[in-house]
Each structure stands twice: as C-alpha cells, then as structure tokens.
C-alpha cells in the first residue's frame, strides 16, 4: 500500500498550489480520501475529504471557499487545489485513505510553505 503526495513547495501569499496523491496497493474506488495537515506545534487537522461513490465532500472551516478536493478513480488519484494561500496554510499535508471500516492509510506527507 502506498500513498504518494506531490505538488508541494514554497509559494507567496495569495498564490496557488495543486497537490496530488497517487494511491496503489488497494481498491482506491472503495475508499474515502482526505487531505489533512499539521503545522508545527499544532494538532493534525482535516483539510478536505471526498467520499467514495457519490463523491460527497467536506472542508475544514479554515479552507472553505479557497481549496477544492477532487478524485479520479480511473487514475487512483486525489487532488487538492489550493488558492488564495495564506501563511497560516503552512504545514505538512498528508493524504489519507479510509475504507469505512478498520483500514486507514497515510501518506508520508509533503511540505507546503506560504511566505508573507
């Protein structure tokens, strides 16, 4: 099982980034996929999640209206489009998969840094 994040980096405030997470080793279409983030000294928090099948979506309050999550089951990939980035968005972003049961997988994380 592997979740491989890409697309992170350094961006100025107001800029945009697109994160990708390519999954392998499990039945991607049967899993809810999410992005979490953890800033230094803070707990890990939900950024956005997208359900299997009906594609229902939820966002963390801090990113509503600025971030968009999407999934491509044919490509086993989940995306996070981040716009109007703020310094407070600086964190390590983690890809997360959950099968609505006991199976949970995490990616290794990718750094996003927003400069003011």
TAKAZI-V617588 format. One record per helix or strand. SS is the DSSP state (alpha for helix, beta for strand). FROM is the first residue (numbers start at 1). LEN is the number of residues. If there is no record, write none. Layout:
# TAKAZI-V617588
SS&FROM&LEN ; SS&FROM&LEN
This chain:
# TAKAZI-V617588
beta&2&5 ; beta&9&4 ; beta&17&8 ; alpha&28&3 ; beta&32&7 ; beta&45&6 ; beta&57&3 ; beta&67&6 ; beta&77&6 ; alpha&87&3 ; beta&91&8 ; beta&104&3 ; beta&110&6
